[in-house]
Amino acid sequence: MKQVLAIHNSIYDQFRGSSAGPAFFFDPRNADTYAAYYTSMYLIQDTGEAVFTHLNRGFVSDPMQAYLEFWGVMQAIDIQQDAIFELHKAICGSTPSIQPGTAWQRLRDLRHLCAGHPANRSHGASAPQRTFMGRSFGDYHGIRYELWDASTGKTSHPVVDLRRMIDDYDAEASVILNCILSIMKSKWP
């Protein structure tokens, strides 16, 4: 989250240092675009700082609290991704293209699989999938969950390195945010 937060600050500084950007956004005809900008900026910062802090602290030893923390981390990243989409749309006029297999997409898929509809995930899957996480699921370097997949009729116990996924996502998201910053600089020097 270090890269996301650093570029977020650069975007904020670019907006504050420009007279053309605020002039565009403060025009009443652009009220929704401005609301998308500032809401997204708050959400990117708040989720980034929360996840960054949690990454440094780790999951607590109390399994009940850690269980809720996992869902919170996954939801915060999902919210941040949506905010980056909206910020990109507000500044660049379109949403960014996210390729399958990227850390961005893998995090989103993990959230939807484990924390979205774990009792029955069928959207985007070839057959229903059902997931369960025990209360002692691991730590950032090894999150374990149970997955039953109707397409195979089998249960597996995947383990993911969530810290690595978040670090890789941080690098990918920073590329998108740098693109936003570059467009802001060219449109509103």
C-alpha positions in Angstrom: 0.0 0.0 0.0 3.0 2.3 0.2 3.0 3.0 -3.6 -0.7 3.5 -3.7 -0.6 6.0 -0.8 2.4 7.8 -2.2 0.8 8.4 -5.7 -2.5 9.2 -4.0 -0.6 12.1 -2.3 0.9 13.2 -5.6 -2.5 13.3 -7.2 -3.8 15.3 -4.3 -0.9 17.7 -4.6 -1.4 18.1 -8.3 -5.0 19.0 -7.8 -4.2 21.5 -5.1 -1.4 23.0 -7.1 -3.4 23.5 -10.3 -6.0 26.2 -10.9 -7.4 24.5 -14.0 -8.4 21.3 -12.3 -10.4 22.9 -9.5 -11.9 25.3 -12.0 -13.1 22.4 -14.0 -14.4 20.5 -11.0 -16.0 23.4 -9.3 -18.1 24.2 -12.4 -21.7 23.2 -11.4 -22.0 21.2 -14.7 -19.2 18.9 -13.4 -20.6 18.4 -9.9 -20.9 14.6 -10.2 -17.4 14.2 -11.6 -16.1 16.3 -8.8 -18.0 14.1 -6.3 -16.5 11.0 -7.9 -13.0 12.6 -7.6 -13.1 13.6 -4.0 -15.1 10.5 -2.8 -12.6 8.2 -4.6 -9.6 10.1 -3.1 -11.0 9.7 0.4 -11.7 6.1 -0.1 -8.3 5.3 -1.6 -6.6 7.0 1.3 -8.7 5.6 4.1 -8.6 2.0 2.8 -4.9 2.3 1.9 -4.0 3.5 5.4 -6.1 0.9 7.1 -4.7 -2.0 5.1 -1.1 -0.7 5.4 -1.5 -0.4 9.2 -3.1 -3.9 9.4 -0.3 -5.4 7.2 2.3 -4.1 9.7 0.4 -5.3 12.7 -1.0 -8.6 11.4 -4.0 -10.5 12.4 -4.7 -10.7 16.2 -4.3 -14.0 18.0 -8.0 -14.0 19.0 -9.5 -16.2 16.2 -13.0 -14.5 16.4 -11.5 -11.1 15.9 -9.0 -12.2 13.3 -11.9 -13.8 11.4 -13.6 -10.5 11.1 -10.4 -8.7 10.3 -9.9 -10.9 7.3 -13.2 -9.9 5.9 -12.5 -6.3 6.6 -9.2 -6.3 4.8 -10.7 -8.0 1.8 -13.6 -5.6 1.7 -11.3 -2.6 2.1 -9.3 -3.7 -0.9 -12.4 -4.2 -3.0 -13.6 -0.7 -2.0 -10.2 0.8 -2.9 -10.3 -0.9 -6.3 -13.8 0.5 -7.0 -12.6 3.9 -6.0 -9.6 3.7 -8.4 -12.0 2.7 -11.2 -14.1 5.8 -10.4 -11.2 8.1 -10.1 -9.8 6.9 -13.4 -13.2 7.5 -15.0 -13.5 11.0 -13.5 -10.0 12.1 -14.7 -9.5 9.9 -17.8 -13.0 9.5 -19.0 -13.0 5.7 -18.8 -12.3 2.9 -16.4 -9.0 1.1 -16.6 -8.7 -2.3 -18.2 -7.7 -5.0 -15.7 -6.3 -8.2 -17.2 -7.2 -11.7 -16.0 -4.4 -13.2 -13.9 -3.2 -10.0 -12.4 -2.8 -9.5 -8.7 -5.6 -6.9 -8.9 -7.9 -9.5 -10.4 -6.7 -12.4 -8.1 -7.4 -10.3 -5.0 -10.9 -9.4 -6.3 -11.6 -13.1 -7.1 -10.4 -14.2 -3.7 -12.6 -11.6 -2.0 -15.6 -12.7 -4.1 -14.9 -16.4 -3.5 -14.2 -16.2 0.2 -16.0 -13.1 1.4 -18.5 -12.3 -1.3 -20.9 -15.3 -1.6 -19.1 -18.2 0.1 -22.2 -20.3 0.6 -22.8 -20.4 -3.2 -20.6 -18.6 -5.6 -21.8 -19.2 -9.2 -21.3 -15.9 -11.0 -18.1 -16.1 -13.0 -17.6 -19.8 -12.2 -18.2 -22.7 -14.4 -20.2 -24.4 -11.6 -21.2 -23.6 -8.0 -18.3 -23.1 -5.6 -18.7 -23.1 -1.8 -16.0 -21.9 0.5 -15.4 -22.0 4.2 -12.7 -20.5 6.4 -12.1 -21.9 9.8 -11.4 -19.5 12.6 -7.7 -20.4 12.6 -7.1 -19.6 8.9 -3.4 -18.6 9.2 -1.7 -15.3 8.7 -0.9 -12.9 5.8 1.8 -15.3 4.4 -0.6 -18.3 4.4 -4.3 -17.9 4.4 -6.1 -21.3 4.2 -9.7 -21.9 3.1 -11.8 -24.8 2.1 -13.2 -24.9 -1.4 -15.8 -27.3 -2.7 -16.1 -27.1 -6.5 -19.2 -28.6 -8.2 -17.3 -28.9 -11.5 -14.9 -31.4 -10.0 -17.1 -32.6 -7.1 -14.0 -32.3 -4.9 -13.0 -30.3 -1.8 -9.6 -28.6 -1.7 -7.7 -26.5 0.8 -6.0 -23.7 -1.1 -3.4 -21.6 0.7 -2.6 -18.1 -0.6 0.1 -15.6 0.4 -2.1 -12.6 0.9 0.7 -10.3 1.8 2.4 -11.1 -1.6 -0.9 -10.6 -3.4 -1.4 -7.2 -1.7 2.2 -6.2 -2.5 1.8 -7.2 -6.2 -1.6 -5.4 -6.3 0.1 -2.3 -4.8 2.5 -2.2 -7.7 -0.2 -2.7 -10.3 -2.6 -0.2 -8.8 0.3 2.4 -8.7 0.7 2.1 -12.5 -3.0 3.0 -12.9 -2.7 5.9 -10.4 0.4 7.1 -12.2 -1.6 7.2 -15.4 -4.2 9.3 -13.7 -1.6 11.6 -12.4 0.0 12.0 -15.8 -3.3 12.8 -17.4 -4.1 15.4 -14.6 -0.7 17.0 -15.3 -1.4 17.3 -19.0 -5.0 18.5 -18.6 -4.5 20.7 -15.6 -0.9 21.8 -15.2 
